[in-house]
Protein backbone atom coordinates (compact mmCIF):
# COMPACT_ATOMS: atom_id res chain seq x y z
CA UNK A 1 0.00 0.00 0.00
CA UNK A 2 1.22 3.49 -0.79
CA UNK A 3 0.32 6.38 1.45
CA UNK A 4 0.68 10.00 0.40
CA UNK A 5 2.15 12.10 3.17
CA UNK A 6 1.42 15.69 4.04
CA UNK A 7 3.67 17.40 1.51
CA UNK A 8 1.98 15.54 -1.30
CA UNK A 9 4.81 13.29 -2.37
CA UNK A 10 3.71 11.00 -5.15
CA UNK A 11 5.48 7.82 -6.00
CA UNK A 12 5.49 4.43 -7.60
CA UNK A 13 6.37 1.06 -6.18
CA UNK A 14 9.82 0.18 -7.45
CA UNK A 15 10.86 -3.45 -7.30
CA UNK A 16 13.97 -2.47 -9.26
CA UNK A 17 16.43 -5.20 -10.02
CA UNK A 18 19.85 -5.05 -11.59
CA UNK A 19 18.26 -7.07 -14.38
CA UNK A 20 16.14 -4.02 -15.19
CA UNK A 21 12.73 -5.38 -14.16
CA UNK A 22 10.43 -3.04 -12.31
CA UNK A 23 6.90 -3.32 -11.01
CA UNK A 24 4.66 -0.30 -10.74
CA UNK A 25 1.78 0.22 -8.34
CA UNK A 26 -0.80 2.92 -7.79
CA UNK A 27 -0.60 6.23 -6.04
CA UNK A 28 -2.15 6.82 -2.66
CA UNK A 29 -5.30 8.20 -4.23
CA UNK A 30 -5.76 4.93 -6.08
CA UNK A 31 -5.03 6.43 -9.48
CA UNK A 32 -3.09 3.93 -11.60
CA UNK A 33 0.45 4.69 -12.62
CA UNK A 34 1.66 4.15 -16.17
CA UNK A 35 2.29 0.45 -16.60
CA UNK A 36 5.90 -0.65 -16.56
CA UNK A 37 7.45 -3.87 -17.79
CA UNK A 38 6.33 -6.97 -15.91
CA UNK A 39 8.58 -7.61 -12.96
CA UNK A 40 10.14 -10.87 -11.95
CA UNK A 41 10.98 -9.37 -8.58
CA UNK A 42 9.13 -11.79 -6.31
CA UNK A 43 11.63 -14.56 -6.85
CA UNK A 44 14.45 -12.13 -6.21
CA UNK A 45 12.78 -10.91 -3.04
CA UNK A 46 12.36 -14.46 -1.77
CA UNK A 47 15.94 -15.27 -2.66
CA UNK A 48 17.19 -12.13 -0.96
CA UNK A 49 15.20 -12.92 2.15
CA UNK A 50 16.51 -16.47 2.19
CA UNK A 51 20.10 -15.30 1.90
CA UNK A 52 19.56 -12.75 4.64
CA UNK A 53 17.89 -15.29 6.90
CA UNK A 54 20.64 -17.84 6.39
CA UNK A 55 23.56 -15.43 6.19
CA UNK A 56 24.85 -15.95 9.69
CA UNK A 57 23.92 -19.62 9.94
CA UNK A 58 26.80 -20.81 7.82
CA UNK A 59 29.39 -18.51 9.33
CA UNK A 60 30.17 -17.09 12.75
CA UNK A 61 27.48 -16.96 15.44
CA UNK A 62 25.08 -14.05 14.97
CA UNK A 63 26.15 -10.76 16.52
CA UNK A 64 22.63 -9.42 16.33
CA UNK A 65 20.47 -8.32 13.44
CA UNK A 66 19.14 -5.24 11.67
CA UNK A 67 16.25 -4.62 9.28
CA UNK A 68 17.19 -2.76 6.12
CA UNK A 69 14.67 -0.90 3.98
CA UNK A 70 16.34 -0.65 0.57
CA UNK A 71 15.27 1.34 -2.47
CA UNK A 72 18.55 0.45 -4.15
CA UNK A 73 19.25 -2.24 -6.76
CA UNK A 74 18.65 -5.65 -5.27
CA UNK A 75 21.64 -7.56 -6.58
CA UNK A 76 24.11 -4.88 -5.53
CA UNK A 77 22.43 -4.47 -2.16
CA UNK A 78 22.50 -8.21 -1.59
CA UNK A 79 26.20 -8.37 -2.43
CA UNK A 80 26.84 -5.66 0.16
CA UNK A 81 24.63 -7.39 2.72
CA UNK A 82 26.27 -10.78 2.24
CA UNK A 83 29.77 -9.36 2.59
CA UNK A 84 28.77 -7.36 5.67
CA UNK A 85 27.18 -10.40 7.33
CA UNK A 86 30.29 -12.46 6.70
CA UNK A 87 32.53 -9.73 8.09
CA UNK A 88 30.46 -8.74 11.11
CA UNK A 89 28.29 -11.72 12.03
CA UNK A 90 25.32 -9.31 12.06
CA UNK A 91 22.27 -10.60 10.22
CA UNK A 92 20.57 -8.18 7.82
CA UNK A 93 16.91 -8.69 7.00
CA UNK A 94 16.18 -6.79 3.78
CA UNK A 95 12.97 -5.37 2.36
CA UNK A 96 12.91 -3.80 -1.12
CA UNK A 97 10.56 -1.14 -2.42
CA UNK A 98 10.51 2.34 -3.95
CA UNK A 99 12.29 4.82 -1.69
CA UNK A 100 9.39 7.29 -1.56
CA UNK A 101 7.01 4.50 -0.54
CA UNK A 102 9.43 3.45 2.18
CA UNK A 103 9.74 7.04 3.41
CA UNK A 104 5.98 7.17 3.88
CA UNK A 105 5.98 3.76 5.51
CA UNK A 106 8.64 4.78 7.99
CA UNK A 107 6.58 7.81 8.97
CA UNK A 108 3.47 5.70 9.54
CA UNK A 109 5.47 3.12 11.50
CA UNK A 110 6.64 5.56 14.15
CA UNK A 111 4.45 3.96 16.83
CA UNK A 112 5.71 0.49 15.89
CA UNK A 113 9.08 1.00 14.17
CA UNK A 114 10.43 -1.76 11.96
CA UNK A 115 13.41 -0.45 10.01
CA UNK A 116 16.86 0.14 11.45
CA UNK A 117 18.51 1.43 8.25
CA UNK A 118 17.12 3.14 5.15
CA UNK A 119 19.19 2.88 1.93
CA UNK A 120 18.05 4.97 -1.05
CA UNK A 121 18.85 5.68 -4.69
CA UNK A 122 18.40 9.44 -4.25
CA UNK A 123 18.79 11.90 -1.41
CA UNK A 124 15.32 13.57 -1.22
CA UNK A 125 13.66 10.66 0.60
CA UNK A 126 16.37 10.82 3.27
CA UNK A 127 16.03 14.60 3.48
CA UNK A 128 12.30 14.16 4.03
CA UNK A 129 12.87 11.85 7.03
CA UNK A 130 15.61 14.13 8.31
CA UNK A 131 13.22 17.07 8.29
CA UNK A 132 10.82 15.04 10.39
CA UNK A 133 13.56 14.34 12.90
CA UNK A 134 13.49 10.60 12.34
CA UNK A 135 17.15 9.97 11.53
CA UNK A 136 19.99 9.40 13.96
CA UNK A 137 23.34 11.14 13.62
CA UNK A 138 25.89 9.11 11.68
CA UNK A 139 29.25 8.40 13.31
CA UNK A 140 31.83 11.04 12.42
CA UNK A 141 34.33 8.44 11.21
CA UNK A 142 31.75 7.14 8.72
CA UNK A 143 30.86 10.60 7.44
CA UNK A 144 34.54 11.33 6.94
CA UNK A 145 34.79 8.52 4.37
CA UNK A 146 32.61 10.45 1.90
CA UNK A 147 33.25 14.00 0.63
CA UNK A 148 31.19 16.29 2.84
CA UNK A 149 29.23 17.77 -0.08
CA UNK A 150 27.67 14.36 -0.73
CA UNK A 151 26.54 13.81 2.87
CA UNK A 152 23.63 15.19 4.82
CA UNK A 153 24.47 18.78 5.82
CA UNK A 154 23.26 17.86 9.30
CA UNK A 155 25.18 14.58 9.40
CA UNK A 156 22.04 12.45 9.60
CA UNK A 157 22.82 10.26 6.57
CA UNK A 158 25.90 9.38 4.55
CA UNK A 159 26.43 9.43 0.78
CA UNK A 160 27.31 6.01 -0.61
CA UNK A 161 27.37 6.26 -4.42
CA UNK A 162 26.35 8.59 -7.24
CA UNK A 163 24.99 8.73 -10.76
CA UNK A 164 24.60 11.52 -13.30
CA UNK A 165 21.84 12.55 -15.70
CA UNK A 166 22.53 12.08 -19.42
CA UNK A 167 20.79 12.13 -22.77
CA UNK A 168 20.39 8.72 -24.38
CA UNK A 169 19.84 8.95 -28.12
CA UNK A 170 19.57 6.83 -31.24
CA UNK A 171 21.93 8.18 -33.95
CA UNK A 172 19.70 6.73 -36.67
CA UNK A 173 16.90 9.07 -35.53
CA UNK A 174 18.77 12.17 -34.36
CA UNK A 175 22.36 13.31 -34.71
CA UNK A 176 24.44 14.39 -31.75
CA UNK A 177 24.62 17.89 -33.26
CA UNK A 178 20.82 18.17 -33.21
CA UNK A 179 20.43 17.22 -29.56
CA UNK A 180 19.62 19.88 -26.96
CA UNK A 181 22.60 21.23 -25.05
CA UNK A 182 20.45 22.78 -22.32
CA UNK A 183 17.68 21.17 -20.33
CA UNK A 184 15.38 24.10 -21.18
CA UNK A 185 15.63 23.16 -24.85
CA UNK A 186 13.73 19.95 -24.12
CA UNK A 187 10.62 22.12 -24.34
CA UNK A 188 11.51 23.43 -27.81
CA UNK A 189 8.68 22.43 -30.21
CA UNK A 190 11.24 21.12 -32.71
CA UNK A 191 11.59 18.06 -30.45
CA UNK A 192 7.88 17.23 -30.53
CA UNK A 193 7.50 13.47 -30.88
CA UNK A 194 11.22 12.89 -30.42
CA UNK A 195 11.61 13.18 -26.63
CA UNK A 196 11.06 10.55 -23.95
CA UNK A 197 11.14 10.97 -20.18
CA UNK A 198 9.81 9.26 -17.06
CA UNK A 199 7.94 11.81 -14.98
CA UNK A 200 7.25 9.38 -12.14
CA UNK A 201 10.88 8.38 -11.64
CA UNK A 202 12.51 9.64 -8.45
CA UNK A 203 15.61 10.08 -10.65
CA UNK A 204 13.78 12.81 -12.60
CA UNK A 205 12.80 14.85 -9.55
CA UNK A 206 16.31 16.31 -8.94
CA UNK A 207 16.34 17.67 -12.50
CA UNK A 208 13.00 19.40 -11.93
CA UNK A 209 14.30 20.80 -8.64
CA UNK A 210 17.45 22.06 -10.36
CA UNK A 211 15.43 23.80 -13.09
CA UNK A 212 13.11 25.38 -10.50
CA UNK A 213 15.99 26.64 -8.36
CA UNK A 214 17.78 28.10 -11.37
CA UNK A 215 14.90 29.68 -13.26
CA UNK A 216 12.04 29.84 -10.74
CA UNK A 217 8.87 27.81 -10.26
CA UNK A 218 6.90 29.62 -12.98
CA UNK A 219 9.55 28.92 -15.61
CA UNK A 220 9.88 25.32 -14.43
CA UNK A 221 6.11 24.89 -14.69
CA UNK A 222 6.09 26.23 -18.25
CA UNK A 223 9.05 24.00 -19.10
CA UNK A 224 7.27 20.90 -17.80
CA UNK A 225 4.21 21.72 -19.88
CA UNK A 226 6.45 22.06 -22.92
CA UNK A 227 8.22 18.74 -22.49
CA UNK A 228 4.90 17.06 -21.75
CA UNK A 229 3.67 18.24 -25.13
CA UNK A 230 6.88 17.21 -26.86
CA UNK A 231 6.95 13.73 -25.33
CA UNK A 232 3.30 12.95 -26.05
CA UNK A 233 2.96 9.17 -25.93
CA UNK A 234 6.62 8.79 -24.98
CA UNK A 235 6.11 9.58 -21.29
CA UNK A 236 7.26 6.27 -19.86
CA UNK A 237 6.96 4.69 -16.40
CA UNK A 238 10.68 4.25 -15.81
CA UNK A 239 14.16 4.83 -17.13
CA UNK A 240 14.61 1.21 -18.20
CA UNK A 241 11.75 1.67 -20.64
CA UNK A 242 13.28 4.89 -21.99
CA UNK A 243 16.59 3.11 -22.57
CA UNK A 244 14.87 0.19 -24.30
CA UNK A 245 12.66 2.36 -26.50
CA UNK A 246 15.47 4.66 -27.61
CA UNK A 247 17.78 1.72 -28.25
CA UNK A 248 15.27 -0.05 -30.47
CA UNK A 249 14.42 3.13 -32.37
CA UNK A 250 10.90 3.80 -31.06
CA UNK A 251 11.86 7.33 -30.00
CA UNK A 252 14.84 9.54 -30.80
CA UNK A 253 16.17 10.48 -27.37
CA UNK A 254 15.41 10.67 -23.68
CA UNK A 255 16.67 11.72 -20.27
CA UNK A 256 18.02 9.02 -17.93
CA UNK A 257 20.83 8.47 -15.48
CA UNK A 258 24.01 7.11 -17.03
CA UNK A 259 23.98 3.72 -15.38
CA UNK A 260 20.83 2.59 -17.23
CA UNK A 261 22.71 2.66 -20.52
CA UNK A 262 25.77 0.86 -19.17
CA UNK A 263 23.60 -1.79 -17.55
CA UNK A 264 21.60 -2.29 -20.76
CA UNK A 265 24.84 -2.69 -22.68
CA UNK A 266 26.07 -5.30 -20.20
CA UNK A 267 22.79 -7.20 -20.43
CA UNK A 268 22.29 -7.10 -24.20
CA UNK A 269 25.88 -7.08 -25.42
CA UNK A 270 27.61 -4.37 -27.43
CA UNK A 271 26.30 -5.70 -30.76
CA UNK A 272 22.71 -5.08 -29.66
CA UNK A 273 23.32 -1.47 -28.62
CA UNK A 274 22.09 1.05 -31.18
CA UNK A 275 22.08 4.05 -28.86
CA UNK A 276 24.64 6.38 -27.31
CA UNK A 277 24.75 8.74 -24.36
CA UNK A 278 25.93 12.31 -24.03
CA UNK A 279 25.74 15.15 -21.51
CA UNK A 280 24.08 18.51 -21.38
CA UNK A 281 26.48 21.46 -21.57
CA UNK A 282 28.82 21.76 -18.58
CA UNK A 283 27.04 23.10 -15.49
CA UNK A 284 23.65 23.18 -17.18
CA UNK A 285 20.78 22.71 -14.66
CA UNK A 286 19.91 19.44 -16.39
CA UNK A 287 23.40 18.02 -15.74
CA UNK A 288 22.71 16.74 -12.22
CA UNK A 289 24.61 14.39 -9.94
CA UNK A 290 22.27 12.34 -7.75
CA UNK A 291 23.54 10.79 -4.54
CA UNK A 292 22.51 7.46 -3.11
CA UNK A 293 22.69 7.42 0.67
CA UNK A 294 21.85 5.58 3.86
CA UNK A 295 20.60 6.65 7.25
CA UNK A 296 19.72 5.12 10.60
CA UNK A 297 16.32 5.52 12.18
CA UNK A 298 16.33 7.12 15.64
CA UNK A 299 13.79 4.50 16.64
CA UNK A 300 16.22 1.65 15.92
CA UNK A 301 16.91 -0.62 18.88
CA UNK A 302 20.08 -1.77 17.12
CA UNK A 303 22.03 1.47 16.82
CA UNK A 304 25.51 -0.03 17.14
CA UNK A 305 24.87 -2.69 14.49
CA UNK A 306 23.25 -0.13 12.20
CA UNK A 307 26.24 2.20 12.52
CA UNK A 308 28.51 -0.71 11.57
CA UNK A 309 26.45 -1.32 8.44
CA UNK A 310 26.72 2.31 7.33
CA UNK A 311 30.45 2.24 8.01
CA UNK A 312 30.72 -0.86 5.82
CA UNK A 313 28.88 0.78 2.91
CA UNK A 314 31.51 3.53 2.69
CA UNK A 315 34.47 1.31 3.55
CA UNK A 316 36.97 0.33 0.88
CA UNK A 317 35.41 -3.13 0.71
CA UNK A 318 31.90 -1.79 0.36
CA UNK A 319 32.89 0.75 -2.27
CA UNK A 320 34.74 -1.90 -4.28
CA UNK A 321 31.60 -4.04 -4.28
CA UNK A 322 29.65 -1.11 -5.72
CA UNK A 323 32.39 -0.41 -8.28
CA UNK A 324 32.33 -4.00 -9.52
CA UNK A 325 28.56 -4.45 -9.40
CA UNK A 326 26.17 -4.32 -12.34
CA UNK A 327 24.46 -1.22 -11.00
CA UNK A 328 27.17 0.92 -12.69
CA UNK A 329 26.99 3.69 -10.13
CA UNK A 330 29.97 5.77 -9.11
CA UNK A 331 31.48 4.87 -5.72
CA UNK A 332 32.14 8.02 -3.70
CA UNK A 333 35.53 6.85 -2.42
CA UNK A 334 38.05 8.80 -4.51
CA UNK A 335 40.36 5.80 -4.63
CA UNK A 336 37.80 3.39 -6.11
CA UNK A 337 36.98 3.39 -9.82
CA UNK A 338 34.12 1.73 -11.67
CA UNK A 339 34.85 -1.21 -13.93
CA UNK A 340 32.80 0.25 -16.81
CA UNK A 341 34.51 2.68 -19.21
CA UNK A 342 32.48 5.57 -17.86
CA UNK A 343 33.57 9.18 -17.76
CA UNK A 344 35.61 9.37 -14.54
CA UNK A 345 33.58 10.89 -11.75
CA UNK A 346 36.09 13.67 -11.16
CA UNK A 347 35.81 14.71 -14.83
CA UNK A 348 32.06 15.29 -14.75
CA UNK A 349 30.91 18.92 -15.00
CA UNK A 350 27.48 18.97 -13.36
CA UNK A 351 25.34 21.87 -12.24
CA UNK A 352 26.39 23.43 -8.96
CA UNK A 353 23.31 22.29 -7.07
CA UNK A 354 24.00 21.00 -3.57
CA UNK A 355 22.42 18.21 -1.57
CA UNK A 356 20.75 20.86 0.56
CA UNK A 357 19.39 22.52 -2.59
CA UNK A 358 17.84 19.26 -3.75
CA UNK A 359 16.00 19.08 -0.44
CA UNK A 360 13.14 16.63 0.03
CA UNK A 361 11.84 16.82 -3.54
CA UNK A 362 8.51 18.36 -2.55
CA UNK A 363 8.87 21.33 -4.92
CA UNK A 364 9.54 19.01 -7.85
CA UNK A 365 6.60 16.81 -6.97
CA UNK A 366 4.25 19.78 -6.68
CA UNK A 367 5.36 21.07 -10.09
CA UNK A 368 4.98 17.63 -11.68
CA UNK A 369 1.49 17.31 -10.21
CA UNK A 370 0.55 20.77 -11.44
CA UNK A 371 1.61 19.75 -14.94
CA UNK A 372 -0.52 16.62 -14.72
CA UNK A 373 2.54 14.38 -14.90
CA UNK A 374 1.87 12.64 -11.56
N, C-alpha and C positions, 0 to 999 in steps of 0.2 A: 504494500500500500504506500502511496506517496501522499505526503501531507504538505500543503503549502504553508509556509510560515509567514509571519507578520509583514515582512518587507516584500512579500509577493514573489519570492524566488520561484521559478518554474523550471522543471527539470524532467529528464527522462531516465528510465531505469537502464543502466549500462552494465551489461554482463560482459564487458569487453574482454577479449582473449587476445593473446599474442598471435592467434591464428586468424584474427580479424573478424570473428563473429561477434554480433552484438544484438541483444534483444531490447526492444523498446516497449515501454508501458504507456500508461495514461497519466495525464497531469492530475493534480489534486481535485480539480473540478470535474473530473471524469471525462474530459474532452480527449479524444484519442490523438496520440502523436502520429506523425508520419511513420509509416511502416518501414522498418529496417530489414536487413537480411535475416533469415531465420537463424537463430542461435543454437549452437550445440553446447551451450554453457553448462547445462545441468550435469553432464558427465564430468566436466572439468571441476565443477563445484564439489561433487561427491568425491572425486579423486583428491582434490585439495584438502577436503575435510579429513579423508582417510589418512593422508600423509601427516597432517597436523596431529591427528589423534594418536598416530603410531610413532611419531617422530622421536619421542624420548624412550619408547619401549625397547628399541634395539640398541640404544646407546647407554649413556650414563644415567643414573637415577635422576628423576625429574627434580629440578630446582625451582619448581613452581610453574605457573602458567599465566598467559595473558590472552585477552581476546582482541584481535585486530580487525578493525573495519577498514577494508581496502577498496579504494576506487581506482587503483592502479592495475596494470596488466597482470593477469593471473599467473602466467608462467614465470615472469620475472619475479613477482612477489613470492611465489612458492619457492623459487631458487634461493631467495634471500632468507625466507623463513626456515627452510631446511638447513642451510648453512648455520644460521643463528642457533637453531635447536641443537645442532651437533656441537657447536662451540660452547654454548652456555648451559645446556641441560634444561633450559626453560621451554616448556611446551607453548606453542602459539596456535590458538584456534582462530581460523580466518573466516571472515564473511566477506563476500564480494558484492558490490552494487555500485550504482552511480554515486559520485561524491556528494552531489546536492541532496539526493535522497537520504544518504547517510547523515548529512548535517541536520536535516529535519528530524530524522529518527533519534539522533543523539539528544536534541532539544526535548523531544517528547519523552525520552527515557530518563529524564533527570531524577524522577522519584524512584526509579528502579534501574539504575545505570547498568549497562552491559559491557560497553567497550572500554578498553584500557588505552588503546592507541588508534589514531585515525590517520590513514595514509592516503594522500590524494594525488590526482594528476595535476591539479592547478591550485593556486593559492587562495582564491576567493572563498572557498568553502571553509578553510581554516580561519581566515580573517573573520568570517561570520561568527564562528564559535568563539573566537578570541574576544570579539566585541560583546558577546554575551557572558564573558567571564568564565567560560567552561574549560579553558585549557590551563594546564599546569606549566610552570616555568621549566624550560629545558636546561639541563646541566650546562654550565659555562664551557666545559671542556668539549662537549658535543657541538655547541654553537660555533666554537672556534674552528672546527673542521671545515666549515663552509664559509665562503666570503660573506661578510655581514650583509651586503646588499641583497642577498638571496634568502635571508632569514627573516623571520618575524621581527619588525622593529622593536617590539616589546619583549622578544625572547621567548615567546610562548609556542613556537614551532620552529623546526629546522628545515632548511632547503636540502633536498636530496639529489634531484636531477633536474634537467631542463630540456626544453624543446623550443623551436623557433617557427614562426609562421612563414609560409612560402606560397608561391603560386605554382600549381601543378598544371602543365599544359600539354596538349597534343600537337606537335609540330605540323602534322598533316592538316590541322584545322586552323591553326593560328601561328604565326611566326613569333619568335622571341621579340623582334623589333616592334610588333604590333601590340604587345602586352602592356597593361598599365604599369607605370612606374610608381604611382602613388595610389594609396588605398582609396582616396576620394574619386579617382578615375573609374573605379568599379561601377559608379553610378552613371557614367557617360553612356548615353543612348546607343552609341556605336557598338556597345557590347551586348545589346539586347539579344537574347537567345544563345549567347556564347558563354555566359558565366554560371558557375555552380557554387553554392555554399550551403553550409549546414547550420541554420539559425539556432537549432536546439542544442548544439554541441557546447559543452562548457569550455571547449578550446576556443570558440568564436567570441565568447564574452569579453576576454581581455582586449581583443581588437576593437570592439564597440566602445569599451571603456576608454581606450587610448584615443580614439577619434573624438569622443565626447570631451575628454579633458583638453585636447588640443584645439578643437574648433567650437566647442560649446554644444549643449544639448540640442538646440534648435537645428544646427547644421548637421549633427549626427542623425537626428530624426529624419531630416530631408534626405540624407545619404542612404539611410536604410530603406526608405521608400523607393529610392532610385534603384538600388541593387535588387530589391524585391521585384520590381518591374523587369529588370534586365534578366534575372534568373528565370522567372516564369515557372515552368514545370521542372526546372533543375534545382529547386530547393530540396535538398536531400536530408535524410534523417541523421546521417553521420559522415564522418570524414572518410571512412573506408569506402562508402558508396561513391563519394566524390572521386576518390582515387581510381576506383574500378571504372566508373563511367567515363572519366577523361581518358584513361588508358585504352579503353576499347573504342574510343572515338564517338561516344554518344553526346559529348559536349566538349567545347574547346578548352576551357580552363576553369580552375577553381582555386579556392583558398583552403589550405590545410596546414597542419604542422608537418615538419620535414620528415618525421619518423614514419609516417604512413606510407610515403613513397619508398623509403628504404626497406620497410617491412614487406611491402608488396613485391618489390624486386627480389627479395630473398625467398619469398613464397613461390612466385611464378617462374623465376629464372630470368636472366638478362634477355634472352631471346624473345620473351613474351612481353617485354616492356616497350611500349610505344609512346611513352610520355617522358617528360623531363620536369625538373623543378628549377625555379629561379626565385630571386628575392625582389622585394620592393626596393626602391632607392634607399641608400644608407640613411638611417635615422628617420625614415618615414613612419608616421603613426601606425601604419599597418604592419611594420616590421617589428614584431613583438616577441620577446623571450618570455615564455611561461615557465613557472617553477613548480615542480612537484615537491611536496613537503609532508612532514609527519609531525603530529603533536600528541600529547598525552592528556587525557581527560582528568580534571581535578578530582572527579568522583572515583577514579581508579583506586582499588584496594591493593594494587600491585605496582606501586610507584617505582620501586627499585628495579623490578624486572622490566618495566616499560622503559625506564631510562636506559637500561642496557640495550634494549632493542633499537632505540633511536641512535644510540652511540654506534651500534653495529652498522646501521644503514649508511652512515657517513664515514665509516672506517675504510681503510684501504681495501680490505677484503670485500666489504659491501659494495664499494664503488666499482671494483673490478668486476663483480658479478653483473652490475648494471651495464658496464661497458661492453661485456661480452654476451649480453642477453639479446634476444630478438625484439626487444622493445625499441632499440635504436635511439634512446634518449642520451643526452649528454650528462655524464657524471659531473658533479660540481667540484670534485677534487682536482686541482690543477695538474696533478701528476698522473692522472688516469685519462687515457684516450680511448675513444670508441674504436671498435674493430672495423666499422664501415668507413668507406672513403668519404666521409662527410666533411664539409667545411669545418676546420678546427674551431672550437667554441670561442677561443680568444681572437679569432679573425672575423667574427660576426659583427655587424654594425647596426644593431637594433635601435629603436626609438628609446629616448631617455626617459622611460616611464618606470617608476619604482614600484616595488612591492606594495608600499603604502598607497601609492596612487591607484593601483589596481583595486585595492579595497576588497569589499565583500561581493562585488559584482552586481549589487542591487540597481545601480544606475543603468548598467547595460541591460539587465532584465526588464526594467521598466520601459526602456526605449524599444526593445524588441517586442514587448507586448503592445506598446502603442502602435507599432508598425504592423501589427497583426501577424507577427512571425513566431509568436509563442502562444 
